[in-house]
Amino acid sequence: MKYLKTFLRWIFIVLTFGFLIYVLYTSLKELQGYTFNISWDLFLFSYIFLFLHFVLVALAWGLLVRALKKPGVPLLDALRIRTISDFARFLPGKMWYILARVQMCKKYAISSEIIAFSALMETYLNILSTLLVYIVVFFLVAHDPLSTYVFYLFLFLPVPFIFLHPKAFQPFANIIAKIFKRQYTIFTVRYSYLVSLLSIFFVAWIILGVGFFLMTASVYSVDVSLILPLIGVFAIAWAAGFIIFILPAGLGLREAVLSYLLSFFVPLPIAIIVALLSRFWLISGEALTALIFRLVK
């Protein structure tokens, strides 16, 4: 069964990227009609927003760990641990980055249950914040075709906020305890505190979306009026890629979803190029951020 899952995973990834490349190949004549003037200034400037996003997300995780166990992890060390361990997400299974954080937090006497719970809550806040970004963005640009989905998402929105409450989220801690073969632990953290952390994630995704717009504008001329739609589609495409556990870092699916959503605003071949480029942009930004905090003492 394990080998079958691995086989199917890579078949999906290869077929997805193969299809995207095939579409680009069949669109060569169309692409020749576009003038590409790469703006390296804009491209490099977008990395500032990418860096700020990773810092805010890492800071939110550090504050969450501190709320779960005093005194927690020093914030600078939390930034270092969060940015370095995150590379394990590219391994299949979605659990390796948690194990990496457990190892890196041992010297602070933070239990594996707390690290696992904080990682799970962080993931939940991340996905919920991307949903909020999409809803807010397409409420503001109500004339857009993608706004038709917002009403249904808005009706669904109270459900994830209910599960955000510590008492509703607590059963997940029991699952974590079983995974790590530890005694069931009751985690105490205020609901208002979690909502405040959610606001950090929300701001972080707005910042990342601005960076994505700048990255897109560096390779293709897009009007500044598209900044909000591009923020929204990038956030929801990231969430779509993340929730598919069998794919390392949503490889393939995220690019496919992003290509489709971007095609509402730019020609499809351009959308595919930007979606593929966004993978390199994100990975290189993560690497640079991790390197910076690895060097900072």
C-alpha positions as CSV (number, residue, x, y, z in Angstrom):
1,M,0.0,0.0,0.0
2,K,2.9,2.4,0.8
3,Y,4.5,1.9,-2.6
4,L,1.1,2.2,-4.3
5,K,0.6,5.6,-2.6
6,T,4.1,6.7,-3.6
7,F,3.5,5.6,-7.2
8,L,0.1,7.3,-7.5
9,R,1.6,10.5,-5.9
10,W,4.3,10.8,-8.4
11,I,2.1,9.8,-11.3
12,F,-0.2,12.7,-10.4
13,I,2.7,15.1,-10.1
14,V,4.2,14.1,-13.4
15,L,0.9,14.2,-15.2
16,T,0.0,17.6,-13.8
17,F,3.3,19.2,-14.7
18,G,3.2,17.3,-18.0
19,F,-0.2,18.8,-18.8
20,L,0.9,22.3,-17.9
21,I,4.0,22.1,-20.0
22,Y,1.9,20.6,-22.9
23,V,-0.4,23.6,-22.7
24,L,2.6,26.0,-22.8
25,Y,4.0,24.1,-25.8
26,T,0.7,24.3,-27.7
27,S,0.6,28.1,-26.9
28,L,4.1,28.9,-28.3
29,K,2.7,31.0,-31.1
30,E,0.5,32.9,-28.6
31,L,3.5,33.5,-26.3
32,Q,5.5,34.9,-29.2
33,G,3.0,37.7,-29.5
34,Y,3.8,38.9,-26.0
35,T,6.7,41.2,-25.1
36,F,8.5,40.0,-22.0
37,N,10.5,42.6,-20.2
38,I,11.6,41.1,-17.0
39,S,11.9,43.7,-14.3
40,W,14.6,42.4,-11.9
41,D,14.0,45.3,-9.6
42,L,10.4,44.3,-9.0
43,F,11.3,40.6,-8.8
44,L,13.9,41.3,-6.1
45,F,11.7,43.7,-4.3
46,S,9.0,41.0,-4.0
47,Y,11.4,39.0,-1.8
48,I,11.1,41.7,0.9
49,F,7.3,40.8,1.2
50,L,8.1,37.1,1.1
51,F,10.6,37.5,3.9
52,L,8.1,39.5,6.0
53,H,5.5,36.8,5.5
54,F,7.7,34.1,6.8
55,V,8.8,36.2,9.7
56,L,5.2,36.9,10.8
57,V,4.1,33.3,10.5
58,A,7.2,32.1,12.4
59,L,6.5,34.8,15.1
60,A,2.9,33.6,15.4
61,W,4.1,30.1,15.9
62,G,6.5,31.2,18.6
63,L,3.8,33.2,20.4
64,L,1.5,30.1,20.3
65,V,4.2,27.9,21.9
66,R,4.8,30.5,24.5
67,A,1.0,30.5,25.3
68,L,1.0,26.8,25.6
69,K,4.0,26.6,27.9
70,K,5.9,29.4,29.8
71,P,8.4,30.7,29.0
72,G,8.3,28.9,25.7
73,V,11.0,29.4,23.1
74,P,12.9,32.7,22.8
75,L,11.4,34.5,19.8
76,L,14.6,34.7,17.8
77,D,15.1,31.0,18.3
78,A,11.5,30.4,17.4
79,L,12.0,32.2,14.1
80,R,15.1,30.1,13.5
81,I,13.4,26.8,14.3
82,R,10.2,27.6,12.4
83,T,12.0,28.7,9.2
84,I,14.5,25.9,9.1
85,S,12.2,23.0,10.1
86,D,9.6,24.1,7.5
87,F,11.7,22.6,4.7
88,A,10.7,19.1,5.9
89,R,7.2,19.9,4.5
90,F,8.6,18.9,1.1
91,L,8.8,15.3,2.3
92,P,5.7,13.2,1.8
93,G,3.4,12.7,4.9
94,K,3.3,16.3,6.3
95,M,4.7,15.1,9.6
96,W,8.4,15.4,9.2
97,Y,8.4,19.2,9.9
98,I,6.8,18.5,13.2
99,L,9.4,15.9,14.1
100,A,12.1,18.4,13.1
101,R,10.7,21.0,15.5
102,V,10.4,18.5,18.3
103,Q,14.2,17.7,17.9
104,M,15.1,21.4,17.7
105,C,13.0,22.4,20.8
106,K,14.3,19.7,23.1
107,K,16.8,22.0,24.8
108,Y,13.9,24.3,25.8
109,A,12.0,21.4,27.6
110,I,9.1,21.7,25.3
111,S,7.2,18.4,25.0
112,S,6.5,16.7,21.7
113,E,2.8,17.0,22.4
114,I,3.0,20.8,22.7
115,I,5.1,21.1,19.5
116,A,2.7,18.8,17.6
117,F,-0.3,20.6,18.9
118,S,1.2,24.0,18.0
119,A,2.0,22.8,14.5
120,L,-1.5,21.5,14.0
121,M,-3.1,24.8,15.3
122,E,-0.7,26.8,13.2
123,T,-1.8,24.8,10.1
124,Y,-5.4,25.4,11.0
125,L,-4.9,29.1,11.5
126,N,-2.9,29.3,8.2
127,I,-5.7,27.7,6.2
128,L,-8.4,29.6,7.9
129,S,-6.6,32.9,7.3
130,T,-6.3,32.1,3.5
131,L,-10.0,31.5,3.4
132,L,-10.6,34.8,5.1
133,V,-8.3,36.6,2.7
134,Y,-10.2,35.1,-0.3
135,I,-13.6,36.1,1.2
136,V,-12.5,39.6,2.0
137,V,-10.8,40.2,-1.3
138,F,-13.7,39.0,-3.4
139,F,-16.2,40.9,-1.3
140,L,-14.3,44.0,-2.2
141,V,-14.2,43.1,-5.9
142,A,-17.7,41.9,-6.2
143,H,-17.9,42.3,-9.9
144,D,-15.3,39.6,-10.5
145,P,-16.4,36.1,-11.8
146,L,-14.7,34.4,-8.8
147,S,-16.9,36.4,-6.4
148,T,-19.8,34.1,-7.1
149,Y,-18.1,31.5,-4.8
150,V,-17.7,33.9,-1.9
151,F,-21.3,33.7,-0.7
152,Y,-21.1,30.0,-0.2
153,L,-17.8,30.3,1.6
154,F,-19.2,33.0,3.8
155,L,-22.1,30.7,4.9
156,F,-19.5,28.0,5.8
157,L,-17.3,30.5,7.7
158,P,-18.8,30.1,11.2
159,V,-17.9,26.4,11.2
160,P,-14.1,26.8,11.2
161,F,-14.4,29.6,13.8
162,I,-16.3,27.2,16.1
163,F,-13.6,24.6,15.8
164,L,-11.0,27.3,16.5
165,H,-12.3,27.4,20.1
166,P,-9.9,25.5,22.4
167,K,-12.7,23.2,23.7
168,A,-13.8,22.3,20.2
169,F,-10.2,21.9,19.0
170,Q,-9.2,19.8,22.0
171,P,-10.2,16.4,20.6
172,F,-7.4,16.8,18.0
173,A,-4.9,16.8,21.0
174,N,-6.1,13.3,21.7
175,I,-5.2,12.3,18.2
176,I,-1.7,13.9,18.6
177,A,-1.3,12.0,21.9
178,K,-2.0,8.7,20.2
179,I,0.4,9.5,17.3
180,F,3.3,10.2,19.8
181,K,2.1,7.5,22.2
182,R,1.9,9.9,25.1
183,Q,-0.7,10.6,27.8
184,Y,-3.6,12.8,26.7
185,T,-2.9,16.4,27.6
186,I,-5.3,19.3,28.1
187,F,-4.0,22.4,26.4
188,T,-5.1,25.8,27.8
189,V,-5.1,28.8,25.6
190,R,-7.6,31.6,25.4
191,Y,-9.9,31.8,22.4
192,S,-9.3,35.6,22.1
193,Y,-5.6,34.8,22.0
194,L,-6.1,32.4,19.1
195,V,-8.1,35.0,17.2
196,S,-5.4,37.5,17.7
197,L,-2.9,35.0,16.2
198,L,-5.3,34.5,13.3
199,S,-5.1,38.3,12.6
200,I,-1.3,37.9,12.3
201,F,-1.7,35.1,9.8
202,F,-4.3,37.2,7.9
203,V,-1.8,40.2,7.7
204,A,1.0,37.8,6.7
205,W,-1.1,36.5,3.8
206,I,-2.0,40.0,2.6
207,I,1.8,40.8,2.6
208,L,2.6,37.6,0.7
209,G,-0.1,38.4,-1.8
210,V,1.4,41.8,-2.5
211,G,4.7,40.1,-3.0
212,F,3.1,37.6,-5.4
213,F,1.6,40.5,-7.3
214,L,5.0,42.2,-7.6
215,M,6.6,38.9,-8.7
216,T,3.9,38.5,-11.4
217,A,4.3,42.1,-12.5
218,S,8.0,41.6,-12.9
219,V,7.5,39.1,-15.8
220,Y,4.2,40.3,-17.3
221,S,2.5,43.7,-17.3
222,V,-0.5,43.6,-15.0
223,D,-2.6,46.5,-13.9
224,V,-2.4,47.6,-10.3
225,S,-6.2,47.0,-10.1
226,L,-5.5,43.3,-10.1
227,I,-3.6,43.4,-6.9
228,L,-6.5,42.3,-4.7
229,P,-7.7,39.4,-7.0
230,L,-4.1,38.1,-7.2
231,I,-3.8,38.2,-3.4
232,G,-7.0,36.2,-3.1
233,V,-6.2,33.5,-5.8
234,F,-2.7,33.0,-4.5
235,A,-4.0,32.4,-0.9
236,I,-6.7,30.0,-1.9
237,A,-4.4,28.1,-4.3
238,W,-1.8,27.7,-1.5
239,A,-4.6,26.3,0.8
240,A,-5.7,23.8,-1.9
241,G,-2.2,22.5,-2.3
242,F,-1.6,22.2,1.5
243,I,-4.7,20.2,2.4
244,I,-3.7,17.3,0.1
245,F,-1.6,15.3,2.4
246,I,-0.1,12.8,-0.1
247,L,1.6,15.6,-2.1
248,P,4.8,17.1,-0.8
249,A,4.1,20.8,-0.3
250,G,1.1,20.5,-2.6
251,L,3.4,19.9,-5.5
252,G,1.5,19.9,-8.8
253,L,-1.9,20.6,-7.4
254,R,-1.1,24.1,-6.2
255,E,0.4,25.0,-9.6
256,A,-2.7,23.6,-11.4
257,V,-5.2,25.5,-9.2
258,L,-3.2,28.7,-9.4
259,S,-2.9,28.4,-13.2
260,Y,-6.7,28.0,-13.5
261,L,-7.6,30.9,-11.1
262,L,-5.0,33.2,-12.7
263,S,-6.4,32.5,-16.1
264,F,-9.4,34.7,-15.1
265,F,-7.1,37.7,-15.1
266,V,-4.2,36.9,-17.5
267,P,-3.9,34.7,-20.6
268,L,-3.6,31.0,-19.7
269,P,0.0,30.5,-20.9
270,I,1.0,33.5,-18.8
271,A,-0.9,32.1,-15.8
272,I,1.0,28.8,-16.1
273,I,4.3,30.5,-16.4
274,V,3.6,32.6,-13.3
275,A,2.3,29.5,-11.4
276,L,5.4,27.5,-12.1
277,L,7.7,30.5,-11.3
278,S,5.8,31.0,-8.0
279,R,7.1,27.6,-6.8
280,F,10.7,28.7,-7.3
281,W,9.9,32.1,-5.8
282,L,8.5,30.5,-2.6
283,I,11.2,27.9,-2.2
284,S,14.0,30.4,-2.8
285,G,12.4,32.8,-0.4
286,E,12.1,30.2,2.3
287,A,15.7,29.2,1.8
288,L,16.9,32.8,2.0
289,T,14.8,33.4,5.2
290,A,16.1,30.2,6.8
291,L,19.7,31.1,5.9
292,I,19.3,34.6,7.4
293,F,18.0,33.3,10.7
294,R,20.6,30.5,10.7
295,L,23.3,33.0,10.5
296,V,21.8,35.5,13.0
297,K,22.9,34.7,16.6
